[in-house]
């Protein structure tokens, strides 16, 4: 399977911590950064993993510290969002199974093994139904399908967990819609908004997997950094 990490952003909400260090390079222990941990877990559970990292802010610092992956650089990270980062890596979408991962996500070993490294035969997003308030990017559903994803939902089923999993057909559809949006000047959008456009325009069938029973966090604030470290250190302790 192919895994594409989005790590081009400046981590503005964590400044001043991220002024000189990308948040994906936050150290969970003396030898392991947030991004290194996720890459290591994927390789542990998918021996044939093809991992691509889309960089931007402080890209050289990331490229120097993560081995065994390929890099794509978004030189316009200052004025764009993740849809532009994925646009630069769009040829990587031509594959049977691709997992798009926000670069500030930390997941438990169990979650990576049981969910993220499993091939899919239909497009889906990961969400956490235990988060009903103060979610960052949220998902409303009907049955087993996603109705909409948005930052502006007041009532929703769960928070988007920063991971989208696509089969070849859905990846192709998303690539087409992403290109239309970028051509129309919507390069300041999240790539997930291309999926939302497909739902509204084409009745695109997007499904979800609920990961409420797993440990994970999206790193947007200092408390999230501490939670990421707790997840990491707990597994080290349990394995010793």
Secondary structure, 3 states (H helix, E strand, C coil): CEEEEEECCCCHHHCCCCCCCCHHHCEEECCEEHHHHHHHHHHHHCCCCEEEEEECCCHHHHHHHCCCCEEEECCCCCCCCHHHHHHHCHHHHCCCEEEEEECCEEECHHHHHHHHCCCCCCCEEEEECCCCCCCCCEEEEECCEEEEEECCCCCCCEEEEEEEEEEHHHHHHHHHHHHHHHHCCCCCCCCHHHHHHHHHHHCCCCEEEECCCCCEEECCCHHHHHHHHHHHHHHHHHCC
